[in-house]
Every structure is written in C-alpha cells, then in structure tokens.
Amino acid sequence: MKFLFKLALHVAANALAIFLAAYFLEQIDFNGDWVDYLIVGAILTATNLIIRPILKIVSAPIIFITMGLFALVINAAILFAVDWFVDALIINSLMGYVWGSLIIAVVNAIIIGAYKKTKHEND
C-alpha cells in the first residue's frame, strides 16, 4: 500500500511540475485538461522509474566527469521522449527541455522531500 501511495505521489508531483513548467515557460505549451496532466505525469513517472536508472548507469563516467551536469541532459532527453509520445505537450526549443527538466526536478525535490520529512517526523 505504501508503494501505491508513493507512486501516486510521484504522478501527482510530475503532473504539477508539468503544469508549472507550462505556466512559467513560454517554450512549453500544454493543450489539455487535468486528466491529460495526470497522464503525462504517469508517463513521466514510468520513464523516470524504468529508463532513467538505466541511462544513469550507462553514462555514469560522463556524469562523474561533468560533476553531475550530464544528469540534466538525461532529464532533458526523458522530457523529449515524453514530448514525442504525448500530443498535448509541446516543447518548442532545446532551452525549453533544459528549463523544463530543471523545474520538474525542483518541484519533485520539494514535494518528495516534504513527504519524506513528514514521514520521518511521524516515525
């Protein structure tokens, strides 16, 4: 049951992050309703759980050499894949992918970090 709650939290956090990225960045456009946001959040969560760890393991030496900056390239590539897969999400430029992945990372860090902090306080 904990796993399903954490999965739903990640989906909701990614949906909110996509909403905020589309709101603040003019390079990102989203043509859909809240259900489409949840679908994009679910797809982004699935790619982050399945594909992202594989990419990080394969590119670990490059991530080490660039002191972690290549992880941003991986996040932008995952966002590109989600953009290619979903018609409602439209990202117009390379900087849209970079800034969008930064916004998504910050929103996820805040939401998941707040959940982990309250979880440890309740234990």
C-alpha positions in Angstrom: 0.0 0.0 0.0 2.9 2.3 0.7 4.3 1.7 -2.8 1.0 2.7 -4.4 0.8 5.9 -2.3 4.4 6.8 -3.3 3.7 6.1 -6.9 0.6 8.2 -6.8 2.6 11.0 -5.1 5.2 10.9 -7.9 2.5 11.0 -10.6 0.8 14.0 -8.9 4.2 15.7 -8.4 5.1 15.2 -12.0 1.7 16.5 -13.2 2.1 19.6 -11.0 5.6 20.1 -12.3 4.5 19.9 -15.9 1.7 22.4 -15.1 4.2 24.8 -13.5 6.7 24.4 -16.4 4.0 25.1 -18.9 2.8 28.1 -16.9 6.2 29.7 -16.4 8.0 28.9 -19.6 6.8 30.2 -23.0 8.7 27.4 -24.8 6.4 24.8 -23.2 2.7 24.6 -24.2 0.2 22.2 -22.9 -3.1 21.7 -24.7 -5.2 19.5 -22.4 -7.1 19.3 -19.2 -6.3 17.9 -15.8 -6.7 14.3 -16.9 -4.0 14.9 -19.6 -1.7 16.4 -16.9 -2.2 13.2 -14.9 -1.5 11.0 -18.0 1.7 13.0 -18.7 2.6 12.7 -15.0 2.2 8.9 -15.2 4.2 8.6 -18.3 7.0 10.8 -16.9 6.9 8.8 -13.7 7.2 5.5 -15.6 10.1 6.7 -17.7 11.8 8.0 -14.6 11.4 4.7 -12.8 12.4 2.4 -15.8 14.5 4.3 -18.3 16.3 6.9 -16.2 18.2 4.5 -13.9 19.5 2.6 -17.0 20.7 5.8 -18.7 22.4 6.9 -15.5 24.2 3.6 -15.1 25.4 3.6 -18.7 26.5 7.2 -18.6 28.0 7.2 -15.0 31.5 8.0 -16.2 30.2 11.0 -18.1 28.2 12.2 -15.2 31.3 11.8 -13.0 33.5 13.8 -15.4 31.0 16.6 -15.8 30.3 16.7 -12.0 26.7 15.8 -12.4 25.7 18.2 -15.2 25.2 15.4 -17.7 22.3 14.2 -15.5 20.5 17.4 -16.7 21.0 16.2 -20.3 19.4 12.8 -19.3 16.5 14.6 -17.7 16.0 16.7 -20.8 16.2 13.6 -23.0 13.5 12.0 -21.0 11.4 15.1 -21.3 12.0 15.0 -25.0 10.7 11.4 -25.1 7.6 12.3 -23.2 7.0 15.2 -25.5 7.4 13.0 -28.5 5.0 10.4 -27.1 2.2 12.8 -25.9 0.4 15.1 -28.3 -0.9 17.5 -25.6 2.7 18.5 -24.5 4.5 20.8 -27.0 8.1 22.0 -26.3 9.5 24.4 -28.9 13.2 24.6 -28.1 16.2 23.0 -26.6 16.2 25.5 -23.7 12.5 24.5 -23.1 13.7 21.0 -22.4 16.5 22.1 -20.2 14.5 24.7 -18.2 11.5 22.3 -18.1 13.6 19.5 -16.7 15.0 21.9 -14.1 11.6 23.0 -13.0 10.4 19.4 -12.9 13.4 18.4 -10.8 12.9 21.2 -8.3 9.2 20.6 -7.9 9.8 16.9 -7.4 12.5 17.5 -4.9 10.3 19.9 -2.9 7.2 17.6 -2.9 9.0 14.3 -2.3 11.4 15.9 0.2 8.4 17.3 2.2 6.8 13.8 2.2 10.0 12.1 3.4 10.5 14.8 6.1 6.9 14.3 7.5 7.3 10.6 7.2 10.5 10.7 9.4 8.8 13.0 11.9 5.9 10.6 12.3 8.1 7.6 12.9 
